[in-house]
Every structure is written in structure tokens, then in C-alpha cells.
């Protein structure tokens, strides 16, 4: 059978927008669903990142862009993921 306990969702992390997080979490709570965390949603990230790169979810900082001669932004949403750098 299908019921509210079969509903799972993901809301943006609170650091992105507290209103977006609260509205998504509240909606799931009202319908009886389960709100997944960032690491629940991206379940392969915690074990795969240290095995591949040797550290947990490390990303280069934007200052590294100046050291490159060629940048490919493949599947990147710079205004959402690099908010301080989006105005460049």
C-alpha cells in the first residue's frame, strides 16, 4: 500500500535559503512525508568522495580560477553554488 510514509523529499539546505528550506520541510511534515538531508539525497557522495579523492567533499575555491588557462563549467550553476562569485 501507498501512504504518506512512502513520500520522501529534499528541501534546499538552510544555508541556501531558510525560507525555501522551511517551506519544503514544513510541507513534507504536513503530509506525513520524510525530509531527506543533503547526504541522504546524494547517497553516493559520502563514501565515494574520500575513496576517490582522499578527503570528504572538498571543492576548489574560486581563487583557483585565476590559475587556470581554460575553464569548462559543465553542469554548473554558478549563481547558486558560488554566490559570492556570481557577480563576475
C-alpha positions in Angstrom: 0.0 0.0 0.0 1.0 3.6 -0.5 0.7 6.1 2.2 2.3 9.3 3.5 5.2 7.3 4.9 6.2 6.5 1.3 6.7 10.1 0.4 10.3 11.4 0.7 11.6 14.7 -0.4 14.5 17.0 -0.3 14.5 20.7 0.6 17.4 23.1 -0.1 19.9 23.2 2.7 19.3 26.1 5.2 22.4 27.9 4.1 20.9 28.4 0.7 17.6 29.9 1.9 16.0 29.5 5.2 12.5 30.2 3.7 13.0 27.5 1.0 14.2 25.0 3.5 11.4 25.7 6.0 8.6 25.6 3.4 9.8 22.3 1.9 10.4 20.7 5.3 7.0 22.0 6.6 5.1 20.7 3.5 6.6 17.3 3.9 5.9 17.3 7.6 2.2 18.3 7.0 1.6 15.4 4.5 3.4 12.9 6.8 6.5 12.5 4.5 10.1 12.2 5.3 12.5 15.0 4.7 15.9 13.8 3.5 19.1 15.5 4.3 21.7 16.6 1.8 23.7 13.4 2.3 20.6 11.2 2.2 19.7 12.6 -1.2 23.2 12.3 -2.6 23.8 8.9 -1.0 26.9 8.0 -3.0 28.8 11.2 -2.1 29.9 10.4 1.5 31.6 7.1 0.7 32.8 7.8 -2.8 34.4 11.2 -2.3 37.0 10.0 0.3 37.7 6.8 -1.7 38.3 8.8 -4.9 39.9 12.0 -3.7 41.1 11.2 -0.2 39.0 13.8 1.5 35.4 14.5 2.2 33.5 16.7 -0.3 36.3 19.2 -0.9 35.9 21.6 -3.7 38.4 24.1 -5.0 37.9 27.7 -4.1 37.1 30.3 -6.7 40.6 31.9 -6.4 41.8 28.8 -8.3 40.0 30.1 -11.4 42.8 32.7 -11.9 45.4 29.9 -12.0 43.7 28.2 -15.0 44.1 28.9 -18.7 40.9 27.1 -19.7 37.7 26.7 -17.7 34.9 24.3 -18.5 31.7 24.9 -16.4 29.9 21.7 -17.2 26.6 21.4 -15.4 27.5 24.2 -13.0 25.0 26.7 -11.7 27.5 29.4 -10.7 24.9 31.8 -9.3 23.5 29.1 -7.0 26.7 27.3 -6.0 29.2 30.2 -5.9 27.0 33.1 -4.8 29.9 35.5 -3.9 31.5 35.0 -7.3 28.3 35.2 -9.4 28.6 39.0 -10.0 31.8 38.5 -12.0 
